[in-house]
Amino acid sequence: MAITEFAGKNAFVTGGASGIGMGIASALVRQGMTVMIADIWQDHLDQAMEAFERRGEANRVVPVLLDVSDREAYEAVAAEFAEKVGKLHVLVNNAGLGAGGRTKDLTYKDWDWSLGVMIGGTVNGLVNFLPAMIAHGEGGHIVNTSSMAAVLQPVMKGGVTYTTGKAAVLGMVEQARYDLAEDNIGISALVPGPVRSNIFQIHRTRPERYRNEGIETAPRRQAQVDPRWMDPEQVGELVVRGIRENQLYIFTHSMFRRGMQEKFSKLLASLPEQDDDPELMASLEMFLSNPIYTGHD
């Protein structure tokens, strides 16, 4: 099922003009793919195309302006992809935002904006591209960008919308993995740790329809990007390998191992002590185990 040959195939990457998205797009272009990069910032698209031009790769990159939460705009861009690029083989639902705000301060518009990008944007990618990807019969792969925050929540006040959206994306991949196998479509969750990007520069991206009246109740995150964080180009190479090997999870860092072990130990320890009914367990087998976790999917 895994796509092992990239040359001559096509990809679509949201949030593709900077950060992780640019790193993934660059890696796919180096593999010989034609890539449409979608981004909400025109200046970042311009800068990305200048970088591809310097590398002599601009002829295999198509930039497009897109707010992934806008369904009508997304539908138009999907039609443009089919016209300008052709068949889609790799879909990367990467666009996101580092929205903050403490739970008690958030409004409907704060939630709608955050989840409209992280969940809605991913859904829009699937609805607009997946049917055609299946129809051409050449196989395909989807990469949804989640986050370590979906697996191991940071010690902080705020960021609940971000964690909610990224956890939903992770669950989506796990459910769709088994579901899409019969159509020769692989799907992976990219679960990045600290990567150098523009994720915290959210003040520019909030559409007018999601703005609160008066003073914004959700404070903007002011986190700074540390130069020691991973280079997006390295993430791109990990994604290429993840697609080629049809990995369920594409993690970028091992430093979270202890925290993950603590969390999963807590989960197991929280299960009640009781004698399970073997017959009931047999009748519920589809809920008790999944081959995607045992490597037999």
C-alpha positions as CSV (number, residue, x, y, z in Angstrom):
1,M,0.0,0.0,0.0
2,A,2.8,2.4,0.8
3,I,3.9,4.9,-1.9
4,T,7.5,3.9,-2.5
5,E,8.1,5.9,-5.6
6,F,7.5,9.7,-5.6
7,A,8.8,10.8,-8.9
8,G,6.2,12.0,-11.4
9,K,3.4,12.0,-8.7
10,N,1.7,15.0,-7.2
11,A,1.1,16.4,-3.7
12,F,-1.0,19.1,-2.0
13,V,0.4,20.6,1.3
14,T,-1.6,23.1,3.4
15,G,0.3,25.6,5.5
16,G,3.0,24.8,2.9
17,A,4.8,28.1,2.6
18,S,6.8,28.0,5.9
19,G,7.7,25.9,8.8
20,I,6.8,22.2,8.8
21,G,4.7,22.6,5.7
22,M,7.5,24.1,3.7
23,G,9.9,21.4,5.1
24,I,7.5,18.7,3.9
25,A,6.9,20.4,0.5
26,S,10.6,20.8,0.0
27,A,11.3,17.1,0.8
28,L,8.6,16.0,-1.6
29,V,9.9,18.2,-4.4
30,R,13.3,16.7,-3.9
31,Q,11.8,13.3,-4.4
32,G,10.6,14.4,-7.8
33,M,7.0,15.3,-7.0
34,T,5.0,18.3,-8.2
35,V,3.6,20.1,-5.2
36,M,0.9,22.7,-4.7
37,I,1.5,24.6,-1.6
38,A,-1.4,26.3,0.0
39,D,-1.0,29.1,2.6
40,I,-3.0,31.9,4.1
41,W,-0.1,34.4,3.9
42,Q,0.7,35.7,0.4
43,D,4.1,37.0,1.6
44,H,5.1,33.6,2.8
45,L,4.0,32.1,-0.5
46,D,6.2,34.6,-2.3
47,Q,9.2,33.9,-0.1
48,A,8.7,30.1,-0.5
49,M,8.6,30.5,-4.3
50,E,11.8,32.6,-4.2
51,A,13.5,29.7,-2.2
52,F,12.3,27.1,-4.8
53,E,13.5,29.4,-7.6
54,R,17.0,29.6,-6.1
55,R,17.1,25.9,-5.9
56,G,15.9,25.5,-9.5
57,E,12.7,23.7,-8.4
58,A,10.0,26.4,-9.0
59,N,8.7,24.6,-12.1
60,R,7.4,21.8,-9.8
61,V,5.8,24.0,-7.3
62,V,2.4,25.7,-7.6
63,P,1.5,28.3,-4.9
64,V,-2.1,29.1,-3.9
65,L,-3.7,31.4,-1.3
66,L,-6.1,29.5,0.9
67,D,-7.9,29.8,4.3
68,V,-8.4,26.1,4.9
69,S,-11.4,26.8,7.1
70,D,-13.3,28.3,4.1
71,R,-15.1,25.4,2.5
72,E,-16.0,27.2,-0.7
73,A,-12.5,28.4,-1.2
74,Y,-11.1,25.0,-0.5
75,E,-13.4,23.5,-3.1
76,A,-12.3,26.0,-5.7
77,V,-8.6,25.2,-4.9
78,A,-9.2,21.5,-5.3
79,A,-10.7,22.1,-8.7
80,E,-7.6,24.3,-9.5
81,F,-5.3,21.5,-8.4
82,A,-7.0,19.1,-10.8
83,E,-6.7,21.6,-13.6
84,K,-3.2,22.8,-13.1
85,V,-1.5,19.7,-11.5
86,G,-3.6,16.6,-12.2
87,K,-4.0,13.5,-10.1
88,L,-3.3,13.8,-6.3
89,H,-1.2,11.1,-4.7
90,V,-0.1,12.7,-1.4
91,L,-2.4,15.0,0.7
92,V,-0.7,16.8,3.6
93,N,-3.3,18.4,6.0
94,N,-0.7,20.5,7.9
95,A,-2.2,24.0,8.4
96,G,-2.7,24.8,12.0
97,L,-2.4,27.6,14.5
98,G,-0.9,28.0,18.0
99,A,-4.0,29.5,19.5
100,G,-4.0,30.0,23.3
101,G,-6.3,31.2,25.9
102,R,-7.4,29.7,29.2
103,T,-10.5,27.5,29.2
104,K,-12.6,29.9,31.3
105,D,-11.9,32.9,28.9
106,L,-12.7,31.3,25.6
107,T,-15.7,32.3,23.5
108,Y,-17.6,30.5,20.7
109,K,-15.6,32.4,18.1
110,D,-12.3,31.4,19.8
111,W,-13.3,27.7,19.6
112,D,-14.8,28.0,16.1
113,W,-11.6,29.6,14.8
114,S,-9.2,27.1,16.3
115,L,-11.2,24.0,15.5
116,G,-12.3,25.4,12.1
117,V,-8.6,25.4,11.1
118,M,-7.3,22.3,12.8
119,I,-10.3,20.0,12.4
120,G,-12.4,21.8,9.8
121,G,-9.4,22.3,7.5
122,T,-8.4,18.7,7.7
123,V,-12.0,17.6,7.0
124,N,-12.1,20.0,4.0
125,G,-9.0,18.3,2.7
126,L,-10.4,14.9,2.9
127,V,-13.8,15.7,1.4
128,N,-12.4,17.6,-1.5
129,F,-9.5,15.3,-2.4
130,L,-10.1,11.8,-1.1
131,P,-12.8,10.7,-3.6
132,A,-10.6,11.6,-6.6
133,M,-7.5,10.0,-5.0
134,I,-9.4,6.8,-4.7
135,A,-10.9,7.0,-8.1
136,H,-7.7,7.3,-10.1
137,G,-6.7,3.9,-8.7
138,E,-2.9,4.6,-8.3
139,G,-2.9,4.6,-4.5
140,G,-2.2,7.5,-2.3
141,H,-1.2,8.7,1.1
142,I,-2.5,11.2,3.6
143,V,-0.5,12.9,6.3
144,N,-2.4,14.8,9.0
145,T,-0.3,17.0,11.3
146,S,-1.2,16.4,14.9
147,S,1.1,17.4,17.8
148,M,2.8,16.0,20.9
149,A,0.2,18.0,22.7
150,A,-2.3,15.5,21.5
151,V,-0.4,12.7,23.2
152,L,1.3,14.4,26.2
153,Q,-0.3,17.6,27.4
154,P,2.2,20.3,28.5
155,V,2.2,21.8,32.0
156,M,0.5,25.1,31.1
157,K,-2.6,27.1,31.5
158,G,-4.1,27.8,28.1
159,G,-3.8,26.0,24.8
160,V,-6.9,23.9,25.4
161,T,-8.3,24.6,21.9
162,Y,-5.0,23.6,20.3
163,T,-4.8,20.3,22.3
164,T,-8.5,19.6,21.5
165,G,-7.9,20.1,17.8
166,K,-4.7,18.1,17.6
167,A,-6.1,15.2,19.6
168,A,-9.1,15.0,17.3
169,V,-6.8,14.9,14.3
170,L,-4.8,12.0,15.9
171,G,-8.0,10.1,16.6
172,M,-9.2,10.7,13.0
173,V,-6.0,9.1,11.6
174,E,-6.3,6.1,13.9
175,Q,-9.9,5.5,12.8
176,A,-9.4,6.2,9.1
177,R,-6.3,4.0,8.9
178,Y,-8.3,0.8,8.9
179,D,-11.1,2.4,7.0
180,L,-9.0,3.5,4.0
181,A,-6.8,0.4,3.7
182,E,-9.3,-1.3,1.4
183,D,-9.0,1.7,-1.1
184,N,-5.2,1.5,-1.2
185,I,-4.8,4.7,0.7
186,G,-2.4,5.0,3.6
187,I,-2.7,7.6,6.3
188,S,-0.2,8.8,8.9
189,A,-0.3,11.2,11.9
190,L,2.7,13.5,12.0
191,V,3.3,14.1,15.7
192,P,5.9,16.8,15.9
193,G,7.7,18.0,19.0
194,P,9.5,21.4,19.0
195,V,10.1,22.5,15.4
196,R,11.1,26.0,14.2
197,S,8.0,27.5,12.6
198,N,5.6,30.5,12.6
199,I,2.9,28.6,14.6
200,F,2.8,31.3,17.3
201,Q,2.3,34.2,14.9
202,I,-1.4,33.9,15.0
203,H,-2.3,37.5,15.1
204,R,-2.2,37.8,11.3
205,T,-4.4,34.8,10.5
206,R,-7.6,35.3,12.3
207,P,-10.4,35.9,9.8
208,E,-12.9,38.7,10.5
209,R,-15.8,36.2,10.9
210,Y,-14.0,34.7,13.9
211,R,-13.1,37.9,15.7
212,N,-14.7,38.7,19.1
213,E,-16.4,42.0,19.5
214,G,-14.4,44.4,21.6
215,I,-11.4,43.2,23.4
216,E,-10.1,39.7,22.5
217,T,-10.8,37.4,25.4
218,A,-8.3,34.8,24.3
219,P,-4.8,36.1,24.9
220,R,-2.3,35.5,22.2
221,R,0.5,33.0,22.9
222,Q,3.8,34.8,23.1
223,A,6.1,31.7,23.1
224,Q,9.4,32.2,21.4
225,V,10.9,29.7,18.9
226,D,14.2,28.3,20.2
227,P,16.9,28.0,17.6
228,R,17.7,24.5,19.1
229,W,14.3,23.3,17.9
230,M,14.3,20.9,14.9
231,D,14.8,22.2,11.4
232,P,11.6,21.8,9.3
233,E,13.7,20.3,6.5
234,Q,14.5,17.4,8.8
235,V,10.8,16.9,9.5
236,G,10.2,16.8,5.8
237,E,12.6,13.9,5.4
238,L,11.0,12.1,8.3
239,V,7.6,12.5,6.5
240,V,9.0,11.1,3.3
241,R,10.2,8.0,5.1
242,G,6.9,7.8,7.0
243,I,5.0,7.8,3.7
244,R,7.3,5.3,2.1
245,E,7.0,2.9,5.1
246,N,3.3,3.6,5.6
247,Q,3.9,4.5,9.2
248,L,0.8,5.1,11.5
249,Y,2.7,7.6,13.6
250,I,5.5,9.9,12.5
251,F,7.2,11.1,15.6
252,T,10.0,13.7,15.4
253,H,11.5,13.5,18.9
254,S,12.3,10.7,21.4
255,M,12.5,13.0,24.4
256,F,8.9,12.5,25.3
257,R,9.3,8.8,26.0
258,R,9.3,9.1,29.8
259,G,6.2,11.3,29.9
260,M,4.3,9.0,27.5
261,Q,5.2,6.0,29.7
262,E,3.9,7.9,32.8
263,K,0.7,8.7,31.0
264,F,0.0,5.3,29.7
265,S,0.9,3.7,33.0
266,K,-1.7,6.0,34.6
267,L,-4.3,5.0,32.1
268,L,-3.7,1.3,32.7
269,A,-3.7,1.8,36.5
270,S,-7.0,3.6,36.3
271,L,-8.8,0.5,34.8
272,P,-11.1,-1.1,37.4
273,E,-10.2,-4.4,39.0
274,Q,-12.9,-6.9,37.9
275,D,-13.5,-10.2,36.3
276,D,-14.3,-9.8,32.7
277,D,-17.0,-11.9,31.0
278,P,-15.3,-13.9,28.3
279,E,-18.4,-14.2,26.2
280,L,-19.1,-10.5,26.4
281,M,-15.5,-9.8,25.5
282,A,-15.8,-12.1,22.5
283,S,-18.9,-10.2,21.3
284,L,-17.0,-6.9,21.6
285,E,-13.7,-7.9,20.1
286,M,-13.9,-5.2,17.5
287,F,-13.7,-2.6,20.3
288,L,-11.0,-4.3,22.4
289,S,-8.2,-4.5,19.9
290,N,-7.1,-3.1,16.5
291,P,-4.6,-4.4,14.1
292,I,-3.3,-0.9,13.4
293,Y,-1.5,-1.1,16.8
294,T,0.0,-4.5,16.2
295,G,1.4,-3.8,12.8
296,H,-1.0,-6.1,10.9
297,D,-3.1,-3.5,9.2
